[in-house]
Amino acid sequence: MLFTGVIVPARCVQAAIDERGDPDYLYDEPRQLIQGADLAIGTLNATISDYPPRAGCRPTFVLVGGSENADALALAGFDVMSVATNHIKNCGLTNCGDIPFEDTLANLRRVGIAPVGAGANLAEALQPVVIEVNGIRFGFVSLGQIEPQAFAGPDTPGIAVLDEANLRAAIAAAREVADVVIAMPHWGPEDVPNPNYLQLDLAQIAVDAGADLVVGNHTHVVQAVEIIDGVPVFYGLGNFVFDQTWARDHQQGVILVVRFVGTRLVDYNLIPTVVDGDGTVHFAADAEAEEILARIQAASERLPRR
């Protein structure tokens, strides 16, 4: 099973895609690795819709990409996409409503990628996605906490809201229908490798509630790794596809490869990556790979003892 950091095919990345007329180049280098996984899971933090105008290669918090990005993700080999993210409703126009959000989910489903963590209302957004591999049912839940405007309500569409009650409920629902439960929280402050107290508390809650693996994202830099009561928690995998070239650590991330034998998680591996300003993903060269892993290790050693 393979997980990536944040995928944001927007701004300068989308501008480069438009210039080339080709969204597939982003994943050329890691494509074989992604396709080789039994399950490949990403985290999408942009809309994938042709309704909003393209923002172009300029500073903006409106992160929109065209529908062709869904096709590129499918060709790259992704099976599941966490969408409980803070930019999933972006548009840039005042009359968008929920069109880009609904388009994003529809485009992912159109190409056979299962979105998790969003829906027509909160109850739907909290529902697990279950995929069976070699007779084992893997259940995914995804919840986000960053942007209230993206939150689903009892009768309104959006993402699953990350709080203790919803996290426990989502994991419990997944446990009823899956053999292995994987929680994917979208959490934490940007730009820092150290998880904050909310992440630490929610990680413990996820484990107590029955998660077998916790894989977080959002922070745009790699974060610490922790083992809680035997359950691995990856607080943040950094950027996988984004144009944040203003700091080298924001061009870095890791691909997480987790190996299960039956329902038992037996080991994992972190594969460092770097991304160009046009979104092209590369495997990190040896020296930079060592630096990325060392930063994760240092952040992990700074975690408070439980």
C-alpha positions as CSV (number, residue, x, y, z in Angstrom):
1,M,0.0,0.0,0.0
2,L,1.4,3.4,-1.0
3,F,0.6,6.9,0.2
4,T,1.8,10.3,-1.0
5,G,1.9,13.8,0.3
6,V,-0.3,16.6,-0.8
7,I,-1.3,16.8,-4.5
8,V,-2.1,20.4,-5.7
9,P,-2.3,20.6,-9.5
10,A,-3.0,24.3,-9.4
11,R,-1.4,27.7,-10.0
12,C,2.0,27.3,-11.7
13,V,1.5,23.5,-12.0
14,Q,-1.8,24.0,-13.9
15,A,-0.2,26.8,-16.0
16,A,2.6,24.4,-17.0
17,I,0.0,21.7,-17.8
18,D,-1.9,24.1,-20.0
19,E,1.3,25.2,-21.7
20,R,2.3,21.6,-22.5
21,G,-1.2,20.3,-23.1
22,D,-0.2,17.3,-21.0
23,P,-1.0,16.6,-17.3
24,D,0.7,13.2,-17.3
25,Y,4.3,14.4,-17.1
26,L,3.9,15.2,-13.3
27,Y,4.0,11.5,-12.4
28,D,6.4,10.1,-15.1
29,E,9.2,9.2,-12.7
30,P,7.2,7.6,-9.8
31,R,4.6,6.1,-12.1
32,Q,6.0,2.6,-12.0
33,L,6.2,2.6,-8.2
34,I,2.6,3.9,-7.8
35,Q,1.2,1.5,-10.3
36,G,3.0,-1.4,-8.7
37,A,1.2,-0.9,-5.4
38,D,-1.9,-3.0,-4.6
39,L,-3.5,0.2,-3.4
40,A,-2.2,3.7,-4.0
41,I,-3.7,6.6,-2.0
42,G,-3.1,10.3,-2.5
43,T,-4.3,13.5,-0.8
44,L,-5.9,16.0,-3.1
45,N,-5.9,19.6,-1.9
46,A,-7.4,21.5,-4.9
47,T,-10.5,21.4,-6.9
48,I,-10.5,19.4,-10.2
49,S,-13.1,21.2,-12.3
50,D,-13.4,23.1,-15.5
51,Y,-15.9,25.5,-14.1
52,P,-13.5,27.9,-12.2
53,P,-11.1,30.1,-14.3
54,R,-7.5,29.0,-14.2
55,A,-5.6,31.2,-11.8
56,G,-2.4,31.1,-13.8
57,C,1.1,31.1,-12.3
58,R,0.7,33.8,-9.6
59,P,0.3,33.9,-5.9
60,T,-3.2,33.0,-4.8
61,F,-4.9,30.9,-2.2
62,V,-7.5,29.8,-4.8
63,L,-6.2,26.4,-5.9
64,V,-8.0,25.1,-8.9
65,G,-7.0,22.5,-11.5
66,G,-8.7,21.2,-14.6
67,S,-10.6,18.0,-15.0
68,E,-7.7,16.4,-17.0
69,N,-5.9,16.1,-13.6
70,A,-8.2,13.3,-12.7
71,D,-7.2,11.3,-15.8
72,A,-3.6,11.9,-15.0
73,L,-4.0,10.6,-11.4
74,A,-5.7,7.5,-12.8
75,L,-3.0,6.9,-15.3
76,A,-0.4,7.3,-12.5
77,G,-2.0,4.5,-10.7
78,F,-4.0,6.0,-7.8
79,D,-7.0,4.1,-6.5
80,V,-8.2,6.3,-3.6
81,M,-8.0,10.0,-3.0
82,S,-8.4,11.7,0.4
83,V,-10.4,14.8,-0.3
84,A,-11.2,16.0,3.3
85,T,-8.9,19.0,2.6
86,N,-9.1,22.7,3.0
87,H,-9.0,23.8,-0.6
88,I,-11.5,21.3,-2.0
89,K,-14.2,23.9,-2.5
90,N,-12.0,26.6,-4.1
91,C,-13.3,28.5,-7.2
92,G,-12.4,32.2,-7.2
93,L,-15.9,33.3,-8.5
94,T,-18.7,34.5,-6.4
95,N,-21.3,32.4,-8.2
96,C,-19.7,29.0,-8.0
97,G,-21.7,27.5,-5.2
98,D,-20.7,23.9,-4.8
99,I,-20.1,23.2,-8.5
100,P,-16.3,22.8,-8.4
101,F,-16.6,20.6,-5.3
102,E,-19.2,18.4,-6.9
103,D,-17.1,18.3,-10.1
104,T,-14.1,17.2,-8.2
105,L,-15.8,14.2,-6.7
106,A,-17.5,13.4,-10.1
107,N,-14.2,13.6,-12.0
108,L,-12.4,11.3,-9.6
109,R,-15.2,8.7,-9.8
110,R,-15.3,9.1,-13.6
111,V,-11.8,7.7,-13.8
112,G,-12.2,5.0,-11.2
113,I,-10.6,6.8,-8.2
114,A,-12.6,6.6,-4.9
115,P,-12.8,9.9,-3.1
116,V,-13.0,9.6,0.7
117,G,-13.9,12.2,3.3
118,A,-16.5,14.3,1.5
119,G,-20.1,14.0,0.5
120,A,-23.5,15.6,0.1
121,N,-23.8,16.0,3.9
122,L,-21.8,15.2,7.0
123,A,-23.1,11.7,7.4
124,E,-22.1,10.8,3.9
125,A,-18.7,12.4,4.3
126,L,-17.9,10.3,7.3
127,Q,-18.6,7.1,5.5
128,P,-15.6,4.8,4.9
129,V,-14.4,3.7,1.5
130,V,-13.7,0.0,1.6
131,I,-11.5,-1.8,-1.0
132,E,-10.8,-5.5,-0.9
133,V,-7.3,-6.7,-1.8
134,N,-6.4,-10.4,-1.7
135,G,-9.4,-11.1,0.5
136,I,-8.6,-8.4,3.0
137,R,-11.1,-5.4,3.4
138,F,-9.2,-2.1,3.8
139,G,-11.4,0.7,5.1
140,F,-10.4,4.3,4.7
141,V,-11.8,7.3,6.5
142,S,-10.6,10.9,6.0
143,L,-11.5,14.0,8.1
144,G,-10.2,17.6,7.9
145,Q,-10.1,20.5,10.4
146,I,-8.5,23.5,8.6
147,E,-11.2,25.4,6.7
148,P,-14.7,25.7,8.1
149,Q,-16.1,26.9,4.7
150,A,-15.3,23.4,3.4
151,F,-17.1,21.6,6.2
152,A,-20.1,19.5,5.5
153,G,-23.3,20.1,7.6
154,P,-26.3,17.9,8.4
155,D,-27.9,19.0,5.1
156,T,-25.0,20.7,3.2
157,P,-22.2,19.2,1.1
158,G,-18.5,19.3,2.1
159,I,-15.8,17.5,4.0
160,A,-16.0,15.4,7.1
161,V,-15.1,17.6,10.1
162,L,-12.2,16.4,12.1
163,D,-13.1,16.4,15.8
164,E,-13.1,13.7,18.5
165,A,-16.7,12.6,18.1
166,N,-16.6,12.4,14.3
167,L,-13.2,10.6,14.3
168,R,-14.4,8.0,16.7
169,A,-17.7,7.6,14.8
170,A,-16.0,7.3,11.4
171,I,-13.4,4.7,12.7
172,A,-16.2,2.7,14.4
173,A,-18.2,2.6,11.2
174,A,-15.2,1.5,9.2
175,R,-14.4,-1.2,11.8
176,E,-17.9,-2.8,11.2
177,V,-17.2,-3.3,7.5
178,A,-13.4,-3.6,7.2
179,D,-10.6,-5.9,8.4
180,V,-8.0,-3.0,8.5
181,V,-9.0,0.6,9.3
182,I,-6.8,3.5,8.0
183,A,-7.5,7.0,9.2
184,M,-6.3,10.0,7.1
185,P,-6.6,13.3,9.0
186,H,-6.0,16.6,7.3
187,W,-4.6,18.6,10.2
188,G,-1.9,20.7,11.8
189,P,-0.1,24.0,11.2
190,E,1.7,24.6,7.9
191,D,5.4,24.8,7.5
192,V,6.6,23.1,10.6
193,P,7.8,19.5,11.1
194,N,6.6,19.2,14.7
195,P,3.0,18.1,15.2
196,N,1.0,20.4,17.5
197,Y,-1.0,19.3,20.6
198,L,-4.2,18.9,18.6
199,Q,-2.5,16.4,16.2
200,L,-1.0,14.5,19.1
201,D,-4.4,14.3,20.9
202,L,-6.3,13.3,17.8
203,A,-3.6,10.7,16.9
204,Q,-4.2,9.0,20.3
205,I,-7.9,9.2,19.9
206,A,-7.7,7.5,16.4
207,V,-5.6,4.7,17.9
208,D,-7.9,4.3,20.9
209,A,-10.9,4.2,18.5
210,G,-9.4,1.3,16.6
211,A,-7.4,2.6,13.7
212,D,-4.7,0.3,12.5
213,L,-2.8,3.0,10.7
214,V,-2.9,6.8,10.7
215,V,-1.6,8.8,7.7
216,G,-1.9,12.6,8.0
217,N,-1.3,15.5,5.6
218,H,-1.7,19.2,5.1
219,T,1.5,20.8,6.6
220,H,3.4,21.0,3.2
221,V,6.6,19.8,5.0
222,V,7.4,16.3,6.3
223,Q,6.5,15.8,9.9
224,A,7.3,13.3,12.7
225,V,6.5,9.6,12.8
226,E,5.2,8.0,16.0
227,I,4.2,4.5,17.2
228,I,1.2,4.7,19.5
229,D,0.3,1.4,21.2
230,G,1.8,-0.5,18.3
231,V,0.0,1.7,15.6
232,P,2.2,3.8,13.3
233,V,1.2,7.4,13.0
234,F,2.6,9.5,10.1
235,Y,1.8,13.1,10.9
236,G,2.6,14.5,7.5
237,L,4.2,13.3,4.2
238,G,5.0,16.8,2.8
239,N,4.3,18.0,-0.7
240,F,4.1,15.5,-3.5
241,V,2.8,17.8,-6.3
242,F,2.8,21.6,-5.6
243,D,4.6,24.8,-6.8
244,Q,5.9,26.0,-3.4
245,T,9.5,26.6,-4.6
246,W,10.1,29.4,-2.2
247,A,11.6,27.0,0.4
248,R,13.4,23.8,-0.4
249,D,11.7,21.9,2.4
250,H,8.4,22.6,0.7
251,Q,9.6,20.9,-2.4
252,Q,10.3,17.8,-0.4
253,G,8.1,14.9,0.6
254,V,8.0,11.2,1.1
255,I,6.1,8.3,-0.5
256,L,5.0,6.0,2.3
257,V,5.0,2.3,1.4
258,V,3.3,0.0,3.9
259,R,3.4,-3.8,3.7
260,F,0.6,-5.9,5.1
261,V,0.6,-9.7,5.4
262,G,-3.0,-10.5,5.8
263,T,-4.4,-7.9,8.3
264,R,-1.0,-7.5,10.0
265,L,1.2,-4.5,9.2
266,V,4.7,-5.9,9.0
267,D,6.8,-2.9,7.9
268,Y,7.0,0.4,6.1
269,N,9.4,2.4,4.0
270,L,9.7,6.1,3.4
271,I,10.9,7.1,-0.1
272,P,12.0,10.8,-0.3
273,T,10.8,12.9,-3.3
274,V,11.3,16.4,-4.6
275,V,9.0,18.4,-6.9
276,D,9.8,21.0,-9.4
277,G,7.9,24.3,-9.7
278,D,6.0,22.8,-12.7
279,G,4.9,19.9,-10.6
280,T,7.3,17.3,-11.9
281,V,8.0,14.7,-9.2
282,H,11.4,13.2,-8.8
283,F,13.0,10.7,-6.4
284,A,15.4,12.6,-4.2
285,A,19.1,12.1,-4.8
286,D,21.0,10.3,-2.1
287,A,22.2,13.3,-0.1
288,E,18.9,15.1,-0.2
289,A,17.0,11.9,0.7
290,E,19.2,11.5,3.7
291,E,18.5,15.1,4.8
292,I,14.7,14.5,4.4
293,L,14.8,11.4,6.5
294,A,17.0,13.0,9.1
295,R,14.5,15.8,9.5
296,I,11.7,13.3,10.0
297,Q,13.8,11.5,12.6
298,A,14.7,14.7,14.4
299,A,11.0,15.7,14.6
300,S,10.1,12.2,15.8
301,E,12.7,12.4,18.6
302,R,11.3,15.7,19.8
303,L,7.8,14.2,20.4
304,P,6.7,14.2,24.0
305,R,6.7,10.9,25.7
306,R,3.2,9.4,26.2
